[in-house]
Protein backbone atom coordinates (compact mmCIF):
# COMPACT_ATOMS: atom_id res chain seq x y z
CA UNK A 1 0.00 0.00 0.00
CA UNK A 2 1.07 3.61 -0.57
CA UNK A 3 2.44 4.46 2.86
CA UNK A 4 1.44 8.10 2.51
CA UNK A 5 -2.18 7.14 2.91
CA UNK A 6 -1.53 5.54 6.29
CA UNK A 7 -1.04 8.95 7.90
CA UNK A 8 -3.06 11.19 5.63
CA UNK A 9 -6.12 11.29 3.46
CA UNK A 10 -5.91 12.12 -0.22
CA UNK A 11 -8.41 14.94 -0.52
CA UNK A 12 -6.95 14.88 -3.94
CA UNK A 13 -7.83 18.01 -5.81
CA UNK A 14 -11.14 18.54 -4.03
CA UNK A 15 -11.92 22.25 -4.01
CA UNK A 16 -14.70 23.77 -1.94
CA UNK A 17 -17.17 21.26 -0.59
CA UNK A 18 -19.79 22.41 -3.06
CA UNK A 19 -20.73 22.18 -6.69
CA UNK A 20 -22.66 24.15 -9.28
CA UNK A 21 -24.31 21.54 -11.45
CA UNK A 22 -25.05 23.02 -14.85
CA UNK A 23 -27.12 20.31 -16.47
CA UNK A 24 -26.15 19.31 -19.98
CA UNK A 25 -29.21 20.30 -21.93
CA UNK A 26 -29.34 22.32 -25.12
CA UNK A 27 -27.84 25.74 -24.62
CA UNK A 28 -30.23 28.00 -22.77
CA UNK A 29 -33.00 25.41 -22.58
CA UNK A 30 -32.67 24.75 -18.86
CA UNK A 31 -31.56 26.85 -15.90
CA UNK A 32 -28.48 25.57 -14.14
CA UNK A 33 -29.15 23.54 -10.99
CA UNK A 34 -26.99 24.90 -8.19
CA UNK A 35 -25.88 22.78 -5.29
CA UNK A 36 -25.65 25.12 -2.32
CA UNK A 37 -22.64 25.60 -0.10
CA UNK A 38 -24.35 24.80 3.18
CA UNK A 39 -23.56 23.01 6.38
CA UNK A 40 -24.10 19.32 5.69
CA UNK A 41 -22.99 19.39 2.07
CA UNK A 42 -21.25 16.07 1.49
CA UNK A 43 -18.97 14.64 -1.16
CA UNK A 44 -18.10 10.96 -1.41
CA UNK A 45 -14.76 10.32 -3.07
CA UNK A 46 -13.48 6.90 -4.13
CA UNK A 47 -9.75 6.34 -3.90
CA UNK A 48 -8.06 3.45 -5.71
CA UNK A 49 -5.55 1.45 -3.63
CA UNK A 50 -3.71 -1.83 -4.16
CA UNK A 51 -5.71 -3.53 -1.40
CA UNK A 52 -9.01 -2.22 -2.72
CA UNK A 53 -11.02 0.96 -3.18
CA UNK A 54 -12.10 2.97 -0.17
CA UNK A 55 -14.42 5.93 0.27
CA UNK A 56 -13.49 9.25 1.80
CA UNK A 57 -16.46 11.26 3.06
CA UNK A 58 -16.16 15.02 3.39
CA UNK A 59 -18.83 17.07 5.16
CA UNK A 60 -19.04 20.85 5.26
CA UNK A 61 -19.19 21.98 8.89
CA UNK A 62 -19.19 25.78 8.64
CA UNK A 63 -19.77 28.42 5.96
CA UNK A 64 -19.39 32.20 6.10
CA UNK A 65 -18.21 35.09 3.97
CA UNK A 66 -14.76 34.56 5.48
CA UNK A 67 -14.46 30.99 4.16
CA UNK A 68 -15.62 27.48 4.85
CA UNK A 69 -14.58 24.45 6.91
CA UNK A 70 -14.98 20.74 6.40
CA UNK A 71 -14.19 17.47 8.09
CA UNK A 72 -12.99 14.40 6.25
CA UNK A 73 -13.40 10.84 7.45
CA UNK A 74 -12.04 7.68 5.85
CA UNK A 75 -11.25 4.12 6.82
CA UNK A 76 -8.31 3.12 4.66
CA UNK A 77 -7.01 -0.40 4.02
CA UNK A 78 -4.04 -1.06 6.30
CA UNK A 79 -2.53 -4.40 5.41
CA UNK A 80 -3.86 -7.85 4.52
CA UNK A 81 -6.77 -9.55 6.20
CA UNK A 82 -9.16 -6.61 5.86
CA UNK A 83 -7.44 -4.47 8.49
CA UNK A 84 -8.25 -0.77 8.29
CA UNK A 85 -7.13 2.47 9.82
CA UNK A 86 -9.55 5.29 10.63
CA UNK A 87 -8.39 8.78 9.70
CA UNK A 88 -10.11 12.09 10.48
CA UNK A 89 -8.86 15.54 9.57
CA UNK A 90 -10.33 19.05 9.42
CA UNK A 91 -9.57 21.92 7.07
CA UNK A 92 -10.56 25.59 6.89
CA UNK A 93 -10.19 27.45 3.59
CA UNK A 94 -10.22 31.28 3.69
CA UNK A 95 -12.46 32.71 1.00
CA UNK A 96 -9.58 34.72 -0.49
CA UNK A 97 -7.70 31.47 -1.12
CA UNK A 98 -10.79 29.78 -2.51
CA UNK A 99 -11.05 32.58 -5.05
CA UNK A 100 -7.43 33.37 -5.90
CA UNK A 101 -4.89 30.81 -4.63
CA UNK A 102 -2.50 29.27 -7.17
CA UNK A 103 -1.16 26.52 -4.91
CA UNK A 104 -3.00 23.25 -4.30
CA UNK A 105 -2.29 21.32 -1.15
CA UNK A 106 -4.34 18.18 -1.62
CA UNK A 107 -2.98 15.94 1.12
CA UNK A 108 -3.19 16.52 4.85
CA UNK A 109 -1.77 14.61 7.78
CA UNK A 110 -3.54 13.96 11.04
CA UNK A 111 -2.49 16.65 13.47
CA UNK A 112 -1.88 19.29 10.79
CA UNK A 113 -3.04 22.85 11.28
CA UNK A 114 -6.55 23.52 10.01
CA UNK A 115 -5.46 26.39 7.76
CA UNK A 116 -2.72 26.40 5.10
CA UNK A 117 -2.71 30.03 3.98
CA UNK A 118 -2.26 30.65 0.28
CA UNK A 119 -3.47 27.19 -0.77
CA UNK A 120 -6.67 25.37 -1.63
CA UNK A 121 -7.51 21.66 -1.52
CA UNK A 122 -8.12 22.03 -5.28
CA UNK A 123 -8.12 24.73 -7.89
CA UNK A 124 -9.34 28.27 -7.26
CA UNK A 125 -11.88 30.39 -9.11
CA UNK A 126 -9.06 32.23 -10.89
CA UNK A 127 -7.73 28.99 -12.37
CA UNK A 128 -11.19 27.94 -13.56
CA UNK A 129 -11.70 31.35 -15.17
CA UNK A 130 -8.39 31.09 -17.01
CA UNK A 131 -9.15 27.58 -18.25
CA UNK A 132 -12.56 28.75 -19.35
CA UNK A 133 -11.42 31.95 -21.09
CA UNK A 134 -7.92 31.20 -22.41
CA UNK A 135 -7.62 27.42 -22.24
CA UNK A 136 -4.50 27.58 -20.03
CA UNK A 137 -3.66 28.23 -16.38
CA UNK A 138 -0.48 28.31 -14.31
CA UNK A 139 -0.59 26.45 -11.03
CA UNK A 140 1.49 24.73 -8.35
CA UNK A 141 0.83 21.37 -6.71
CA UNK A 142 2.33 21.07 -3.26
CA UNK A 143 3.27 17.39 -3.27
CA UNK A 144 3.18 16.29 0.38
CA UNK A 145 4.35 12.79 1.31
CA UNK A 146 5.23 10.95 4.48
CA UNK A 147 8.30 8.74 4.26
CA UNK A 148 9.50 6.79 7.33
CA UNK A 149 7.53 9.14 9.54
CA UNK A 150 9.00 12.31 8.01
CA UNK A 151 6.90 14.72 5.95
CA UNK A 152 8.40 15.79 2.64
CA UNK A 153 7.03 18.68 0.58
CA UNK A 154 7.90 19.57 -3.02
CA UNK A 155 6.41 22.36 -5.14
CA UNK A 156 5.58 21.17 -8.64
CA UNK A 157 4.94 24.10 -10.98
CA UNK A 158 3.69 24.39 -14.53
CA UNK A 159 0.78 25.00 -16.85
CA UNK A 160 -2.36 22.95 -17.39
CA UNK A 161 -4.28 23.10 -20.65
CA UNK A 162 -7.97 22.63 -21.27
CA UNK A 163 -8.85 19.59 -23.36
CA UNK A 164 -11.36 20.42 -26.07
CA UNK A 165 -12.96 23.68 -27.10
CA UNK A 166 -14.95 24.15 -23.90
CA UNK A 167 -16.90 22.36 -21.19
CA UNK A 168 -17.84 18.70 -21.53
CA UNK A 169 -20.29 16.32 -19.85
CA UNK A 170 -19.62 14.41 -16.64
CA UNK A 171 -22.07 11.90 -15.17
CA UNK A 172 -22.53 11.82 -11.39
CA UNK A 173 -25.01 10.85 -8.67
CA UNK A 174 -26.42 13.93 -6.90
CA UNK A 175 -28.84 13.32 -4.03
CA UNK A 176 -29.55 9.84 -5.32
CA UNK A 177 -30.23 10.87 -8.92
CA UNK A 178 -27.85 10.51 -11.87
CA UNK A 179 -27.27 13.89 -13.50
CA UNK A 180 -24.95 15.26 -16.14
CA UNK A 181 -22.65 18.07 -15.03
CA UNK A 182 -20.64 20.48 -17.16
CA UNK A 183 -16.94 20.32 -16.41
CA UNK A 184 -13.60 21.58 -17.68
CA UNK A 185 -11.14 18.80 -18.52
CA UNK A 186 -7.51 19.83 -18.14
CA UNK A 187 -4.10 18.21 -18.10
CA UNK A 188 -0.48 19.24 -17.98
CA UNK A 189 2.97 18.53 -16.58
CA UNK A 190 4.12 20.04 -13.30
CA UNK A 191 7.77 19.86 -12.29
CA UNK A 192 10.54 20.88 -9.91
CA UNK A 193 14.31 20.42 -10.03
CA UNK A 194 13.93 16.67 -9.49
CA UNK A 195 11.69 16.08 -12.46
CA UNK A 196 8.09 16.28 -13.60
CA UNK A 197 4.73 14.59 -13.09
CA UNK A 198 1.66 14.51 -15.30
CA UNK A 199 -1.61 15.74 -13.84
CA UNK A 200 -5.15 15.49 -15.21
CA UNK A 201 -8.48 16.52 -13.75
CA UNK A 202 -12.15 17.36 -14.33
CA UNK A 203 -13.40 20.43 -12.47
CA UNK A 204 -16.89 21.90 -12.45
CA UNK A 205 -17.24 24.70 -14.98
CA UNK A 206 -18.21 27.16 -12.27
CA UNK A 207 -15.70 29.70 -10.93
CA UNK A 208 -17.87 30.24 -7.84
CA UNK A 209 -17.81 26.56 -6.97
CA UNK A 210 -14.77 24.85 -8.58
CA UNK A 211 -15.19 21.34 -7.23
CA UNK A 212 -12.71 18.82 -8.61
CA UNK A 213 -14.62 15.69 -9.60
CA UNK A 214 -11.78 13.45 -10.75
CA UNK A 215 -8.02 13.70 -10.67
CA UNK A 216 -4.88 11.76 -11.43
CA UNK A 217 -1.40 12.83 -10.41
CA UNK A 218 1.75 11.72 -8.58
CA UNK A 219 0.71 8.68 -6.49
CA UNK A 220 -3.05 9.33 -6.58
CA UNK A 221 -6.19 8.50 -8.55
CA UNK A 222 -9.52 9.65 -7.15
CA UNK A 223 -13.03 10.43 -8.29
CA UNK A 224 -16.07 11.88 -6.58
CA UNK A 225 -18.88 9.40 -7.13
CA UNK A 226 -21.69 11.11 -5.22
CA UNK A 227 -22.66 14.54 -3.96
CA UNK A 228 -25.32 15.03 -1.32
CA UNK A 229 -26.74 18.08 0.36
CA UNK A 230 -29.58 18.61 2.84
CA UNK A 231 -32.94 18.16 1.20
CA UNK A 232 -34.23 15.22 3.19
CA UNK A 233 -37.85 15.77 2.15
CA UNK A 234 -37.03 15.60 -1.56
CA UNK A 235 -34.76 12.58 -1.14
CA UNK A 236 -37.34 10.72 0.90
CA UNK A 237 -40.01 11.63 -1.66
CA UNK A 238 -37.89 10.11 -4.43
CA UNK A 239 -37.48 6.85 -2.52
CA UNK A 240 -41.15 6.85 -1.61
CA UNK A 241 -42.39 7.45 -5.15
CA UNK A 242 -40.36 4.57 -6.57
CA UNK A 243 -41.40 2.15 -3.86
CA UNK A 244 -45.03 3.24 -4.23
CA UNK A 245 -44.78 2.32 -7.91
CA UNK A 246 -43.28 -1.05 -6.96
CA UNK A 247 -39.94 -0.06 -8.48
CA UNK A 248 -36.63 -0.99 -6.86
CA UNK A 249 -34.62 1.96 -5.59
CA UNK A 250 -30.85 2.20 -5.09
CA UNK A 251 -29.95 3.84 -1.81
CA UNK A 252 -26.42 5.27 -1.94
CA UNK A 253 -26.40 7.13 1.36
CA UNK A 254 -25.71 4.01 3.41
CA UNK A 255 -22.01 3.56 4.13
CA UNK A 256 -20.02 0.65 5.49
CA UNK A 257 -16.51 0.35 6.85
CA UNK A 258 -13.98 -0.99 4.35
CA UNK A 259 -14.63 -4.69 3.65
CA UNK A 260 -17.04 -4.86 6.60
CA UNK A 261 -20.73 -4.97 7.49
CA UNK A 262 -20.28 -2.25 10.13
CA UNK A 263 -22.42 0.78 9.34
CA UNK A 264 -20.66 4.12 9.40
CA UNK A 265 -22.33 7.00 11.28
CA UNK A 266 -22.81 8.95 8.03
CA UNK A 267 -25.56 6.42 7.23
CA UNK A 268 -27.88 7.67 9.96
CA UNK A 269 -29.69 10.30 7.87
CA UNK A 270 -30.79 7.86 5.17
CA UNK A 271 -31.65 5.14 7.68
CA UNK A 272 -33.93 7.65 9.41
CA UNK A 273 -35.59 8.48 6.07
CA UNK A 274 -36.26 4.81 5.34
CA UNK A 275 -37.61 4.26 8.84
CA UNK A 276 -39.94 7.25 8.49
CA UNK A 277 -41.31 5.86 5.22
CA UNK A 278 -41.97 2.48 6.80
CA UNK A 279 -43.81 4.14 9.68
CA UNK A 280 -45.85 6.16 7.20
CA UNK A 281 -46.73 3.12 5.07
CA UNK A 282 -47.47 0.54 7.73
CA UNK A 283 -48.55 -2.04 5.13
CA UNK A 284 -45.21 -2.01 3.30
CA UNK A 285 -42.75 -4.86 3.55
CA UNK A 286 -39.30 -4.40 2.04
CA UNK A 287 -36.54 -6.59 0.76
CA UNK A 288 -33.12 -5.13 1.56
CA UNK A 289 -30.59 -6.19 -1.07
CA UNK A 290 -26.83 -5.89 -0.59
CA UNK A 291 -24.48 -5.57 -3.58
CA UNK A 292 -20.68 -5.36 -3.87
CA UNK A 293 -18.08 -4.64 -6.52
CA UNK A 294 -15.98 -7.47 -7.95
CA UNK A 295 -12.83 -6.94 -5.87
CA UNK A 296 -12.27 -10.11 -3.88
CA UNK A 297 -13.60 -13.59 -4.50
CA UNK A 298 -17.18 -14.44 -5.39
CA UNK A 299 -17.78 -16.35 -2.16
CA UNK A 300 -16.43 -13.54 0.02
CA UNK A 301 -18.42 -10.89 -1.85
CA UNK A 302 -21.64 -12.87 -1.59
CA UNK A 303 -21.12 -13.29 2.15
CA UNK A 304 -20.30 -9.60 2.59
CA UNK A 305 -23.38 -8.48 0.67
CA UNK A 306 -25.61 -10.70 2.80
CA UNK A 307 -24.07 -9.42 6.03
CA UNK A 308 -24.46 -5.80 4.92
CA UNK A 309 -28.14 -6.30 4.09
CA UNK A 310 -28.63 -7.94 7.48
CA UNK A 311 -26.88 -4.99 9.15
CA UNK A 312 -29.30 -2.54 7.55
CA UNK A 313 -32.24 -4.59 8.74
CA UNK A 314 -30.79 -4.81 12.25
CA UNK A 315 -30.31 -1.04 12.39
CA UNK A 316 -33.89 -0.35 11.30
CA UNK A 317 -35.25 -2.85 13.81
CA UNK A 318 -33.07 -1.97 16.78
CA UNK A 319 -32.69 1.80 16.38
CA UNK A 320 -36.00 2.75 14.80
CA UNK A 321 -38.39 0.06 16.10
CA UNK A 322 -39.38 -1.28 12.69
CA UNK A 323 -40.93 -4.76 13.11
CA UNK A 324 -38.49 -7.43 11.99
CA UNK A 325 -41.15 -9.24 9.93
CA UNK A 326 -41.41 -6.27 7.58
CA UNK A 327 -37.79 -6.55 6.39
CA UNK A 328 -36.16 -9.37 4.43
CA UNK A 329 -32.39 -9.13 3.84
CA UNK A 330 -30.73 -10.64 0.76
CA UNK A 331 -27.30 -10.44 -0.79
CA UNK A 332 -26.10 -10.84 -4.37
CA UNK A 333 -22.39 -10.15 -4.18
CA UNK A 334 -21.06 -8.77 -7.46
CA UNK A 335 -23.65 -10.65 -9.51
CA UNK A 336 -25.93 -7.71 -10.35
CA UNK A 337 -23.69 -4.76 -11.27
CA UNK A 338 -25.16 -1.41 -12.25
CA UNK A 339 -21.95 -0.31 -13.95
CA UNK A 340 -18.77 -1.87 -15.29
CA UNK A 341 -16.30 -2.91 -12.61
CA UNK A 342 -13.23 -1.79 -14.57
CA UNK A 343 -13.28 1.79 -13.24
CA UNK A 344 -13.19 3.36 -9.79
CA UNK A 345 -16.54 5.08 -10.33
CA UNK A 346 -18.19 1.91 -11.64
CA UNK A 347 -17.10 -0.09 -8.62
CA UNK A 348 -18.32 2.66 -6.27
CA UNK A 349 -21.80 2.61 -7.83
CA UNK A 350 -21.93 -1.19 -7.66
CA UNK A 351 -21.37 -1.08 -3.89
CA UNK A 352 -24.91 -0.26 -2.88
CA UNK A 353 -28.06 -1.15 -0.97
CA UNK A 354 -31.27 -1.64 -2.94
CA UNK A 355 -34.80 -1.59 -1.56
CA UNK A 356 -37.82 -3.26 -3.14
CA UNK A 357 -41.36 -3.86 -1.98
CA UNK A 358 -42.54 -7.39 -1.35
Buried (B, 14 or more C-beta within 10 A) or exposed (E): BBEBBBBBBBBBBBBBBBBBBBBBEEEEEEEEEBBBBBBBBBBBBBBBBEBBBBBBBBBBBEBEEEBBBBBBBBBBBBEEEBEBBEBEBBBBBBBEBBBBBBBBBBBBBEEBEEBBEBBBBBBBBBBBBBBBEEBEBBBBBBBBBBEEEEBEEBEBBBEBBBBEEEBBEBEBBBBBEEBBBBBBBBBBBBBBEEEBBEBBBBBBBBBBBBBBBBBBBBBBBBBBBBBBBBBBEEBBEBBBEBBEEEEEBBBBBBBBBBBBBBBBEBBBBBBBBBBBBBEEBEEBBBBBBBBBBBBBEEEBBBBBBBBBBBBBBBBBBEEBEBEEEBBBBBBBBBEEBEBEBEEBBBBBBBBBBBBBBE
